[in-house]
């Protein structure tokens, strides 16, 4: 008889319920995807974390809307 696997600690996977998250789907070139993934990995972050940080930086520099 096979036993169930031992649970592993995953601190961030349940921080938001599925109702609070929305998909953000778009295509990028293979080169951009590779570079983006390598950059995220080099900084020890997920691609999602890098995207969020990039967006935050954009908003801090430019505002959310033109003319802000």
Secondary structure, DSSP 8 states (H G I E B T S, - for coil): ----------TTTTSS-GGG---------HHHHHHHHHHHHHTT--HHHHHHHHHHHHHHHH-SSTT-
